[in-house]
Amino acid sequence: MPQYKLYYFNLRGWAEPARQLFKLAHVEFEDVRIENGTPEWEDLKPKTPFGQLPFLSVDGFEIPQSAAILRYLGKKFGFAGKTPEEEAWVDAIVDQFKDFVSPLRQIIMAQRGGNSDEIQRVQKEVFEPARDGFIKILNGILEKSKSGFLVGDGVTWADLVIADIVTTMEKLSVFDVELGENQKLIAHREKVNSIPEIKEHNEKRPDAVV
């Protein structure tokens, strides 16, 4: 059995779906959590593949970038889709999510800056149009789903990514769980988070906004 070490900050962030994949697969791994801005991180940073987190070490072989890590683990553990066509759709959904990352980061940084006028500007001009377009795409996929999952008849790493980002948006107060057009994503998140391994992991993980 390979020795896995997943390095990331003490957040959910870009590493959380990878943590959940390990739990789904019942595979042991070392969850190495680094505090940002500490000497530990400053010492580790130049030693990481791209000077950033997350990265995954597999018997010392290092894999950077969250999507690459998830794709690797998803395929290895059987959560990447059951056919090449399903795998392509999993990739496509996450690629679409990556287009949404920049507006998401902007609202996070605006909230951290604490300037209410800037928060409102970024939310109205940048974030909400991107969010609404992204949600429309996801709703269209879920409307066609017979399983309640995004691709095929079982959970994939795309489901983990989308369920977690819904939680992040909710915690940032930029996703209304009562809104009608959000109910498909709420139901999807509940379906993913009710999987026993995911439920147990989520109940034990440290609480974080992102």
N, C-alpha and C positions, 0 to 999 in steps of 0.2 A: 504494500500500500504506500503510495507516495506521501511525503510529508508536505502538507500545505500550510503556508503562512500568508494571511491576508493583512496587508498593511493599509491603514487608513486613519483619519482623525477620529476622535471620540464623538462621532456623529452618525446619523443614518446615512445621509448623503449618497454619494455614488457607489458606496460599498454595500449598502444594505441588501439589495437584491442578491448579491453574491453570497452574503452570509446566509440568506434564506435558502439559496440553492444547496449549500452544504447541509442545512438542516433537512431539506426535502429528501436529499440523497442519503441521509444518515451517514455522512462522511465526516470524520473528525478533521478539524483544522484549528490553527492557532489564530485567534482574532487579535491582532496586534493593533492597539489603539494608541495613537500619538496625539498629544496635546499640542495644538497649533501655537506657534510663538514661543515655544520652549527651547532650551538648549538641545534637548533630545531631537526635536525636529530639525533644528539647524544643523546638527551633526549628521542626521540621516539624509537630508535633502540632496546633497551632492552625490550620494551613493545610490539614489533611486534611478531607474532607467531613464526617465524624462524629467527628473527634478521635480516630480509631483506625485501625489497620491490620488487614487489607490494604485497599488501594484500587488501582484500575487506571486509568491515564490513556490515553485513546485520542485521539491528536492534541490533547491538552489537555483533553478532556472526561473528567471524573472519575466513576468508578463505585465506590461503597463496598460493603462487605459481601461476604463470601466466597461465599455462595450466589448472590447476584446476579451477581457476576463470573463464576462457573462456568457459570451458566445462559446468560449472554450469550455467553461463549466457546464453550460446548457447541453452542449453536444456530448460531453463526456458522461454526464449523469442522466441523459435521456429527457431533457426538458427544452429541446430546441425545435420541436416539431417532428412529426413521424415520417414525413416525406421531404424530398428536396423542395417541393413547392411550398409546404408548410414552413420549412426553414427560411425560405425566401420571404415569406410574409412576416415572420417574426422579425427578421432583419429590417424589413421595410417599415414596420410599426416603430421600431426603436430608432431608425433613421429619421422618421418624422418627428419623434420626440426630441431628437438632438437639435432639430430646427427650432424647437420651442425653448431650448436651454438658455439661449442668450436673453430673451425677454424675461425669463424666470430669474436669471441672475441679476438683471437690472432692478427688478422689484425687490429682491432680497437686499441688494446693496443700498437702494434708496431707503428701505426700512431701517437698515443699520445706521444710515446717516442721520436719521431722526428729523429731517426737515420736512414738515407736513406738506408744504407746497410742492416740493420735489416728489414726494411719495405720490401725491395725487396726480401730478403731471405724468410720471412714469406709468402709473397704474392705468390712467385713462388713455394715454396716447400710444403706449408701447405694449404693456402687458395684456390688457383686456382684449384687444383685437387678436393677438396671437393666441391667447387662451381660448377664446370663443371659437376660433377656427380649428384649433386642435381638438377641442371637445366635440365639435361637429363631425370631424373625421372619425373619432373614436366611437361616437354614437352610431354612425353609419355602419361601422364594423360590427358592433354589438347587436344592432338590429337584425343582422343577417346570421348571427351566431345561433346555432341550435344547442350549444353546450353551456353558454354563459361565459365561456372563455374567449379570448381574442382570436385564437387560431386553433382550428381542429377541435377535438373532443377532450382535451386535457390541458392542464396548466403548463405554460412555457415561461421562459425567462422574460418575455415581453409582458406577460400578466403581472409579474413581480415588479417590473419597472413602473408600469402604469398605476398599479394599486398604491405603490409607495409615493409617487408624485402627487396623487390625489390627497394623501395624508399631509404631505408637505404644504400643498396649497391651502388646505383647510387650516393648518396651524399658522400659516401666514395671513389668515383672514382674507384670502382672495378667491375662495371657492365656497359658495353657499350650498350647504348640504340639503337645504329645504327647497331649492329651486328645481322646478320640474324637469328642465333639460339636463340636470345633473344626476337624475335618479338612476339612469343606466350605469353610470360610473360608480355610484354608491353601491348599487347591487353587485357590480363586478368586484369592487373592493371587498365587500362582505363575503363573497364567494371565495376569493383568494385567501382572505385572512381567516376563514373558518376551516381551512385545511389544517388538520391537527398539528403537524410539524410547524407550520407557519404561526398558528395561534399560540403554541407554546413558546416559540422564539419571541414573538412580539410582546407577550406578557412579561418576559424576563429582561428584555433589552432596556438600556438606559433611555429615558425620555429625552427627546431633542426636537427642536423646531424643524431642523433640516437633517 
